[in-house]
Amino acid sequence: MAIQRYKLGDRTGGRTDWARVDALTDEEIEKAVAEDSDAAPLLDEEWFAKARLLRPGEKMTG
């Protein structure tokens, strides 16, 4: 299999149905994420309120 190269923003290659992706509503995306156990959680206001910035070498406590 040959390596495929694409430029940033290029939507002409690959197998992704970009029209379908563009048509998804926020609610449909949230539902898909909630139903996919492998998906990373959505980052909402609550998540950011609890988030902490750790610099390299810092240890997280309690």
Residue pairs with C-beta under 8 A, 6 or more apart in sequence:
4 13
4 14
6 13
6 14
11 18
24 32
30 42
32 39
33 39
33 40
33 41
33 42
41 47
52 60
54 60
